[in-house]
Amino acid sequence: MTPFSFHRPATLDDAVGVLATAGPDAKIIAGGQSLLLALKERNARPNSVISIADVPGLSGVTETEAGSLEIGPCTTYAKLAKIALPGWHAEIPAVAGNLADRSVRSMGTIGGGVCEAGVRFDMPTLLSGLEASFKLTSARGVRVLNADAFFNASGGTYIARDEILTDITVPALPHWSNVAFEKFRFRTFDAAIATVAGAVLFAPDGTVERLRIVVGGVAKAPVVAIGTANSLKGRSLGAIFLPGVAMRVSNEVLPPENAVTRGQKYQSELVISLAARVLTRLSTGVHAS
């Protein structure tokens, strides 16, 4: 581990100010699950580490007057998993409570996982599927990015060097009718090999008004199956052969001509299975428990 200066600001203004002057190699830390390992293995060599764990207002979940959820980036997965939420919002604590192992859930934060944006992480896929938005704060001001503008297709995120993630906003319940998330991993504490998140809004007649399907693990960022989702607008999920749709999802996010390795071919089969489960849950309205 190389030497670095450590800062523990007491307010967001202080944190933003320190980050603005700390130089391009500064790193933000909250739970430390990713950064501490990178420091230990010398994969990260920051000149400064800025802890935002004690900054007020960056932890917990708040429901706004409009019904959306504001999730503080320093909220640990363990705390998030214990929060009782109604309707499809319940999928968020369900995913948090089934992530990695107890030690990771106790220390790791949702903001840290989102900013790290690991290709096999659960939360980037889920939050992209929900059409969450991300509030970024710097000395220059505040900007808000939706999920498609937040995650970089080449890997990582579009957070600027001087910005801190200060809020994750999940849409209100009426934004979607049903939401579902599925993943596959070999062992309970392993990162997922593939993840699939789905969200649907039904029209009054029960047909699909809007559908979003996002797949993680097959590329450097969550991949949205736009073509497949758009093809189902105006149709009833209950009247469709969902395994066939799931195969189309897999072919869209990981085309057969690109699935050349054994691992990629395995992932393509996993996506079919996971997408079929997600679509079935969306059609039946089965929420996480």
C-alpha positions as CSV (number, residue, x, y, z in Angstrom):
1,M,0.0,0.0,0.0
2,T,1.5,3.3,-1.0
3,P,1.3,6.4,1.3
4,F,-1.6,8.8,0.9
5,S,-3.2,11.6,2.8
6,F,-6.5,10.8,4.5
7,H,-9.4,13.3,4.9
8,R,-12.6,12.8,6.9
9,P,-14.7,15.9,6.1
10,A,-17.7,16.6,8.4
11,T,-19.9,18.2,5.7
12,L,-20.7,17.8,2.1
13,D,-19.3,21.3,1.3
14,D,-16.0,20.3,3.0
15,A,-15.9,17.0,1.1
16,V,-16.5,18.8,-2.2
17,G,-13.9,21.4,-1.4
18,V,-11.2,18.8,-0.4
19,L,-11.9,16.8,-3.6
20,A,-11.6,20.0,-5.8
21,T,-8.1,20.7,-4.5
22,A,-6.8,17.1,-3.9
23,G,-5.7,16.4,-7.5
24,P,-6.6,13.9,-10.2
25,D,-5.5,10.9,-8.1
26,A,-7.8,11.4,-5.2
27,K,-10.3,8.7,-4.3
28,I,-13.7,8.8,-2.4
29,I,-14.3,6.1,0.1
30,A,-17.5,5.2,2.0
31,G,-17.7,1.5,2.9
32,G,-14.3,0.7,1.4
33,Q,-15.1,-2.8,0.0
34,S,-13.6,-2.1,-3.4
35,L,-11.1,0.6,-2.7
36,L,-9.4,-1.0,0.3
37,L,-8.8,-4.2,-1.7
38,A,-7.4,-2.2,-4.6
39,L,-5.1,-0.3,-2.2
40,K,-3.9,-3.5,-0.6
41,E,-3.1,-5.1,-4.0
42,R,-1.6,-1.7,-5.3
43,N,-4.1,-1.5,-8.1
44,A,-5.0,1.9,-6.9
45,R,-2.4,4.5,-5.8
46,P,-4.2,7.7,-4.8
47,N,-2.5,10.7,-3.4
48,S,-5.5,11.4,-1.2
49,V,-8.4,9.3,0.2
50,I,-11.5,11.3,1.2
51,S,-14.0,9.5,3.5
52,I,-17.6,10.6,3.1
53,A,-18.9,8.0,5.6
54,D,-19.7,10.6,8.3
55,V,-21.1,13.3,6.0
56,P,-24.8,14.0,7.1
57,G,-27.5,13.4,4.6
58,L,-25.7,10.7,2.6
59,S,-27.3,7.6,4.3
60,G,-30.8,6.2,4.5
61,V,-33.8,6.1,2.3
62,T,-36.4,8.9,2.0
63,E,-39.7,8.9,0.2
64,T,-40.4,12.2,-1.5
65,E,-43.8,13.9,-1.8
66,A,-44.0,12.6,-5.3
67,G,-43.4,9.0,-4.1
68,S,-39.9,8.5,-5.5
69,L,-37.2,7.1,-3.3
70,E,-34.0,9.0,-2.5
71,I,-31.3,6.6,-1.5
72,G,-28.2,7.9,0.2
73,P,-25.0,6.6,-1.5
74,C,-23.5,5.7,1.9
75,T,-26.3,3.4,2.8
76,T,-25.0,-0.1,3.4
77,Y,-26.5,-3.1,1.7
78,A,-27.3,-4.5,5.1
79,K,-29.3,-1.4,6.2
80,L,-31.0,-1.3,2.8
81,A,-32.0,-4.9,3.0
82,K,-33.9,-4.3,6.3
83,I,-36.1,-1.5,5.0
84,A,-39.7,-2.5,4.3
85,L,-40.9,-1.0,1.0
86,P,-44.3,-1.5,-0.7
87,G,-45.0,-2.8,-4.2
88,W,-42.1,-3.3,-6.6
89,H,-39.9,-1.0,-4.5
90,A,-39.5,-4.2,-2.4
91,E,-37.2,-5.5,-5.1
92,I,-34.5,-3.1,-4.0
93,P,-34.0,-4.4,-0.4
94,A,-34.5,-8.0,-1.7
95,V,-31.5,-7.6,-4.1
96,A,-29.4,-5.8,-1.4
97,G,-30.1,-8.7,1.0
98,N,-29.0,-11.4,-1.5
99,L,-25.8,-9.7,-2.5
100,A,-22.4,-11.3,-1.8
101,D,-21.9,-12.3,1.8
102,R,-22.7,-10.8,5.2
103,S,-19.4,-9.0,5.6
104,V,-19.7,-7.3,2.3
105,R,-23.4,-6.3,2.9
106,S,-22.4,-4.9,6.3
107,M,-19.6,-2.7,5.0
108,G,-20.3,-2.2,1.3
109,T,-22.5,0.7,0.3
110,I,-24.9,1.1,-2.6
111,G,-23.0,4.2,-3.8
112,G,-19.7,2.5,-3.7
113,G,-21.0,-0.4,-5.8
114,V,-22.6,2.0,-8.3
115,C,-19.5,4.1,-8.7
116,E,-17.3,1.1,-9.0
117,A,-19.8,-0.2,-11.7
118,G,-18.3,-3.7,-11.7
119,V,-19.7,-5.7,-14.7
120,R,-20.8,-8.5,-12.4
121,F,-22.3,-6.3,-9.7
122,D,-26.1,-6.5,-9.0
123,M,-27.0,-2.9,-8.3
124,P,-25.9,-1.3,-11.6
125,T,-28.2,-3.7,-13.5
126,L,-31.1,-3.3,-11.1
127,L,-30.9,0.5,-11.0
128,S,-30.5,0.7,-14.7
129,G,-33.6,-1.5,-15.1
130,L,-35.6,0.8,-12.8
131,E,-34.5,3.9,-14.7
132,A,-32.9,5.4,-11.6
133,S,-31.2,8.8,-11.7
134,F,-27.9,9.8,-10.1
135,K,-27.2,13.2,-8.5
136,L,-23.5,14.3,-8.8
137,T,-22.2,17.2,-6.7
138,S,-19.0,19.2,-7.2
139,A,-17.6,22.7,-6.5
140,R,-19.0,23.6,-10.0
141,G,-22.6,22.7,-9.0
142,V,-25.0,19.8,-9.3
143,R,-26.0,17.7,-12.2
144,V,-28.4,14.7,-12.5
145,L,-27.8,11.8,-14.9
146,N,-30.2,9.1,-15.8
147,A,-29.0,5.5,-15.9
148,D,-28.2,5.5,-19.6
149,A,-26.1,8.6,-19.3
150,F,-24.5,7.5,-16.0
151,F,-22.9,4.2,-17.0
152,N,-20.2,4.2,-19.6
153,A,-20.5,1.5,-22.2
154,S,-16.7,1.2,-22.2
155,G,-16.7,0.5,-18.5
156,G,-17.2,2.6,-15.3
157,T,-19.3,5.7,-15.1
158,Y,-19.3,9.3,-16.4
159,I,-18.7,10.7,-12.9
160,A,-16.2,13.6,-13.3
161,R,-13.0,13.6,-11.2
162,D,-14.3,16.4,-9.0
163,E,-17.8,15.0,-8.5
164,I,-19.3,13.0,-5.6
165,L,-22.4,10.9,-6.0
166,T,-24.8,12.3,-3.4
167,D,-28.1,10.8,-4.2
168,I,-29.7,7.9,-6.1
169,T,-33.4,8.4,-7.0
170,V,-35.7,5.6,-7.9
171,P,-39.0,6.4,-9.6
172,A,-42.3,6.4,-7.8
173,L,-44.4,3.2,-7.8
174,P,-46.7,4.3,-10.7
175,H,-43.7,4.6,-13.0
176,W,-43.8,0.8,-13.3
177,S,-46.4,-1.9,-12.8
178,N,-44.0,-4.7,-12.0
179,V,-40.3,-5.1,-11.5
180,A,-38.2,-8.3,-11.4
181,F,-34.5,-9.1,-10.9
182,E,-32.7,-12.4,-11.4
183,K,-29.1,-13.5,-11.4
184,F,-26.9,-16.6,-11.4
185,R,-23.8,-17.3,-9.4
186,F,-22.0,-20.5,-8.5
187,R,-21.8,-19.9,-4.7
188,T,-23.7,-17.5,-2.5
189,F,-20.8,-15.2,-1.9
190,D,-19.7,-15.1,-5.6
191,A,-20.3,-12.2,-7.9
192,A,-23.0,-13.0,-10.5
193,I,-22.0,-14.4,-13.9
194,A,-25.1,-12.8,-15.4
195,T,-27.9,-10.6,-14.1
196,V,-31.2,-9.5,-15.7
197,A,-33.5,-6.7,-14.5
198,G,-36.9,-6.0,-16.0
199,A,-39.6,-3.4,-15.5
200,V,-43.0,-3.1,-17.2
201,L,-45.8,-0.5,-17.2
202,F,-49.1,-2.0,-18.3
203,A,-51.7,0.0,-20.1
204,P,-55.3,0.0,-18.8
205,D,-56.2,-2.9,-21.1
206,G,-53.4,-5.0,-19.7
207,T,-51.0,-4.7,-22.7
208,V,-47.5,-3.5,-22.5
209,E,-47.2,0.3,-22.5
210,R,-43.5,0.4,-21.7
211,L,-41.0,-2.3,-21.0
212,R,-37.3,-2.2,-20.0
213,I,-35.0,-5.2,-19.9
214,V,-31.4,-4.8,-18.8
215,V,-28.6,-7.4,-18.7
216,G,-25.5,-7.3,-16.7
217,G,-22.3,-9.3,-16.9
218,V,-22.1,-9.7,-20.7
219,A,-20.4,-6.4,-21.4
220,K,-18.5,-3.7,-19.6
221,A,-21.7,-1.9,-18.6
222,P,-25.4,-2.9,-18.3
223,V,-26.9,-3.5,-21.7
224,V,-30.5,-2.5,-22.5
225,A,-32.4,-4.8,-24.8
226,I,-34.1,-1.9,-26.5
227,G,-35.2,-3.7,-29.7
228,T,-36.8,-6.7,-27.9
229,A,-38.6,-4.5,-25.4
230,N,-40.0,-2.2,-28.1
231,S,-41.3,-5.1,-30.1
232,L,-43.6,-6.1,-27.2
233,K,-45.4,-2.7,-26.9
234,G,-49.1,-3.1,-27.2
235,R,-49.0,-6.8,-26.6
236,S,-50.0,-9.0,-23.7
237,L,-47.2,-10.7,-21.9
238,G,-49.5,-13.5,-20.9
239,A,-50.3,-14.3,-24.5
240,I,-46.6,-14.4,-25.7
241,F,-44.2,-17.4,-25.7
242,L,-41.9,-15.9,-23.1
243,P,-38.9,-18.3,-23.6
244,G,-38.8,-17.2,-27.2
245,V,-38.7,-13.6,-26.1
246,A,-35.9,-14.5,-23.7
247,M,-33.9,-15.9,-26.5
248,R,-34.3,-12.7,-28.4
249,V,-33.1,-10.8,-25.4
250,S,-29.9,-12.9,-25.2
251,N,-29.3,-12.6,-28.9
252,E,-29.6,-8.8,-28.7
253,V,-27.3,-8.2,-25.8
254,L,-24.8,-10.9,-26.7
255,P,-25.1,-11.7,-30.4
256,P,-24.2,-15.3,-31.3
257,E,-21.4,-14.0,-33.5
258,N,-19.8,-12.3,-30.5
259,A,-20.3,-15.3,-28.1
260,V,-17.2,-17.0,-29.2
261,T,-15.6,-18.2,-26.0
262,R,-17.0,-21.0,-23.8
263,G,-17.7,-18.5,-21.1
264,Q,-19.7,-16.2,-23.4
265,K,-21.7,-19.1,-24.8
266,Y,-22.5,-20.1,-21.2
267,Q,-23.6,-16.6,-20.4
268,S,-25.8,-16.5,-23.5
269,E,-27.6,-19.6,-22.2
270,L,-27.9,-18.1,-18.7
271,V,-29.4,-14.9,-20.0
272,I,-32.1,-16.9,-21.8
273,S,-33.0,-18.6,-18.5
274,L,-32.8,-15.5,-16.4
275,A,-34.7,-13.3,-18.9
276,A,-37.5,-16.0,-19.0
277,R,-37.8,-15.9,-15.2
278,V,-37.9,-12.1,-15.2
279,L,-40.5,-11.9,-18.0
280,T,-42.6,-14.5,-16.2
281,R,-42.5,-12.6,-13.0
282,L,-43.4,-9.3,-14.8
283,S,-46.4,-11.0,-16.4
284,T,-47.7,-12.5,-13.2
285,G,-46.9,-9.7,-10.9
286,V,-44.8,-11.7,-8.5
287,H,-42.7,-9.4,-6.4
288,A,-39.5,-10.2,-4.4
289,S,-40.1,-11.6,-0.9
